[in-house]
Amino acid sequence: MAENLMHAIQYSSYGGGAAGLKHVEVPVPTPKKDEVLLKLEATSLNPVDWKMQKGMLRPLFPRKFPYIPGTDVAGEVIKIGSAVKNYKAGDKVVALLSHSSGGGLAEFAVAKESLTVARTPEVSAAEGAGLPVAGLTAYQALNQFAGVKLDGSGQQVNLLITAASGGVGQYALQLAKLGNTHVTATCGARNMDLVKSLGADEVLDYKTPDGAALKSPSGRKYDAVIHCATGIPWSTFEPNLSAKGKVIDITPDASAVMTFVLKMLTFSNKRLVPLLMIPKRKNLDYLVKLVKEGKIKTVIDSKHLLSRAEDAWAKSIDGHATGKIIVEP
Ligand SMILES: NC(=O)c1ccc[n+]([C@@H]2O[C@H](COP(=O)([O-])OP(=O)(O)OC[C@H]3O[C@@H](n4cnc5c(N)ncnc54)[C@H](OP(=O)(O)O)[C@@H]3O)[C@@H](O)[C@H]2O)c1
């Protein structure tokens, strides 16, 4: 690669899936005063990356074409902006890039200092890169909405986690088990042993009748559902909820939004809560520390070279990852 140019993956219009990704050489970005320039070691994909390419978030994201997708990165600080206080060249970090500018599928990227956290050697680049979107979403669902205290204090919460084998679900399950919880988890048959090993108290195969009905094998009613799968109607959740049970829906469709409004207007005790992840540096820092301490881990579905990023992209679109899909330069 010529000096000041880097290998990156771009798309220039909506649609096209993996075939719409192009390998390009573009200038290495220059950090603004509040940014750090990172030499990337790993990037993890999230469904939102290909949803943006599909046009599902237009007109908000991407703001402009061509666009380098990918927001969840780990790497080494190469250069810092003039106002950066906490980092210096050589520091290893994890960062969440903004969805409007993207930049993760590349050899270098710029990250805001405000969404960058330090990474010690115990946390591999791949494990760290898995955390930002998926880990922060799981944390917010549990901490802000499900009433789970991750220090283990508080009354026991009966939880259901759907798609506990996915990027968000695997973190939600491990974080939930740091608190005082009983967790029922759903996943496909091939992942039941893994999900048990991550701490689930009971596991349902979502393709069986009881799994599809979300029925707890021990007959529990759920105080909160961390809903990471899609396409499950309120009528399936409702009979499984405790008197004040909530469904925290991380992928709300139009009917979920209607349910949210209806339950609010009717002062229903059972609620649906649509969740949009709001990133916070202190929460990302907390998650990286939990990985360092061995309290949670990143389940890695697969690793792909940047030169084969389209394979990682197709895998994410396929919707059957077990944990996180990682791309490495
Ligand atoms: N609101 C927000 O801010 C926010 C943040 C992050 C993510 N999200 C959204 O949350 C969703 C989950 O994200 P993710 O990263 O966890 O996705 P993911 O990693 O692609 O999820 C894949 C996993 O889901 C499992 N799965 C699929 N359908 C299932 C079902 N009906 N029941 C149980 N398991 C099922 C699959 O198992 P099998 O292979 O066995 O089918 C697979 O292991 C995505 O739609 C994403 O866009 C929203």
The ligand as an SDF file (V2000), in Angstrom:
LIG
                    3D

 48 52  0  0  0  0  0  0  0  0999 V2000
  -32.0900   -1.2350   19.0380 N   0  0  0  0  0  0  0  0  0  0  0  0
  -30.7700   -1.2150   18.9870 C   0  0  0  0  0  0  0  0  0  0  0  0
  -30.1400   -0.1910   19.3420 O   0  0  0  0  0  0  0  0  0  0  0  0
  -30.0500   -2.4460   18.4940 C   0  0  0  0  0  0  0  0  0  0  0  0
  -28.7090   -2.6390   18.8420 C   0  0  0  0  0  0  0  0  0  0  0  0
  -28.0870   -3.8140   18.4420 C   0  0  0  0  0  0  0  0  0  0  0  0
  -28.7910   -4.7370   17.6540 C   0  0  0  0  0  0  0  0  0  0  0  0
  -30.0600   -4.4970   17.2910 N   0  0  0  0  0  0  0  0  0  0  0  0
  -30.8220   -5.4710   16.4720 C   0  0  0  0  0  0  0  0  0  0  0  0
  -30.9890   -6.6280   17.2730 O   0  0  0  0  0  0  0  0  0  0  0  0
  -31.0740   -7.7880   16.4550 C   0  0  0  0  0  0  0  0  0  0  0  0
  -30.1080   -8.8350   16.9870 C   0  0  0  0  0  0  0  0  0  0  0  0
  -28.7710   -8.4000   16.7570 O   0  0  0  0  0  0  0  0  0  0  0  0
  -27.5710   -9.4500   16.8700 P   0  0  0  0  0  0  0  0  0  0  0  0
  -26.3210   -8.7260   16.5970 O   0  0  0  0  0  0  0  0  0  0  0  0
  -27.7220  -10.2300   18.1180 O   0  0  0  0  0  0  0  0  0  0  0  0
  -27.9480  -10.4020   15.6200 O   0  0  0  0  0  0  0  0  0  0  0  0
  -27.2460  -11.7110   15.1280 P   0  0  0  0  0  0  0  0  0  0  0  0
  -25.9630  -11.9370   15.8620 O   0  0  0  0  0  0  0  0  0  0  0  0
  -27.2160  -11.6810   13.6450 O   0  0  0  0  0  0  0  0  0  0  0  0
  -28.2790  -12.8690   15.5730 O   0  0  0  0  0  0  0  0  0  0  0  0
  -28.1190  -14.1340   15.0280 C   0  0  0  0  0  0  0  0  0  0  0  0
  -28.5860  -15.2070   16.0070 C   0  0  0  0  0  0  0  0  0  0  0  0
  -29.9960  -15.1080   16.2370 O   0  0  0  0  0  0  0  0  0  0  0  0
  -30.5240  -16.4340   16.3480 C   0  0  0  0  0  0  0  0  0  0  0  0
  -31.9540  -16.3840   16.0300 N   0  0  0  0  0  0  0  0  0  0  0  0
  -32.5290  -15.9040   14.9010 C   0  0  0  0  0  0  0  0  0  0  0  0
  -33.8910  -15.9890   14.9960 N   0  0  0  0  0  0  0  0  0  0  0  0
  -34.1550  -16.5240   16.2330 C   0  0  0  0  0  0  0  0  0  0  0  0
  -35.3500  -16.8490   16.9260 C   0  0  0  0  0  0  0  0  0  0  0  0
  -36.5670  -16.6310   16.3820 N   0  0  0  0  0  0  0  0  0  0  0  0
  -35.2480  -17.3480   18.1680 N   0  0  0  0  0  0  0  0  0  0  0  0
  -34.0430  -17.5690   18.7470 C   0  0  0  0  0  0  0  0  0  0  0  0
  -32.8610  -17.3020   18.1200 N   0  0  0  0  0  0  0  0  0  0  0  0
  -32.9290  -16.7790   16.8820 C   0  0  0  0  0  0  0  0  0  0  0  0
  -29.7340  -17.2110   15.3350 C   0  0  0  0  0  0  0  0  0  0  0  0
  -29.7890  -18.5800   15.6470 O   0  0  0  0  0  0  0  0  0  0  0  0
  -29.9340  -19.7100   14.4760 P   0  0  0  0  0  0  0  0  0  0  0  0
  -28.7080  -19.5840   13.6370 O   0  0  0  0  0  0  0  0  0  0  0  0
  -30.0230  -20.9850   15.2120 O   0  0  0  0  0  0  0  0  0  0  0  0
  -31.1820  -19.3510   13.7020 O   0  0  0  0  0  0  0  0  0  0  0  0
  -28.3300  -16.6120   15.4840 C   0  0  0  0  0  0  0  0  0  0  0  0
  -27.5260  -17.3130   16.4170 O   0  0  0  0  0  0  0  0  0  0  0  0
  -30.7610   -7.3150   15.0290 C   0  0  0  0  0  0  0  0  0  0  0  0
  -31.9770   -7.1720   14.3380 O   0  0  0  0  0  0  0  0  0  0  0  0
  -30.0990   -5.9580   15.2400 C   0  0  0  0  0  0  0  0  0  0  0  0
  -30.2410   -5.0990   14.1530 O   0  0  0  0  0  0  0  0  0  0  0  0
  -30.7120   -3.3630   17.6900 C   0  0  0  0  0  0  0  0  0  0  0  0
  1  2  1  0
  2  3  2  0
  2  4  1  0
  4  5  1  0
  4 48  2  0
  5  6  2  0
  6  7  1  0
  7  8  2  0
  8  9  1  0
  8 48  1  0
  9 10  1  0
  9 46  1  0
 10 11  1  0
 11 12  1  0
 11 44  1  0
 12 13  1  0
 13 14  1  0
 14 15  2  0
 14 16  1  0
 14 17  1  0
 17 18  1  0
 18 19  2  0
 18 20  1  0
 18 21  1  0
 21 22  1  0
 22 23  1  0
 23 24  1  0
 23 42  1  0
 24 25  1  0
 25 26  1  0
 25 36  1  0
 26 27  1  0
 26 35  1  0
 27 28  2  0
 28 29  1  0
 29 30  1  0
 29 35  2  0
 30 31  1  0
 30 32  2  0
 32 33  1  0
 33 34  2  0
 34 35  1  0
 36 37  1  0
 36 42  1  0
 37 38  1  0
 38 39  2  0
 38 40  1  0
 38 41  1  0
 42 43  1  0
 44 45  1  0
 44 46  1  0
 46 47  1  0
M  CHG  2   8   1  16  -1
M  END
$$$$
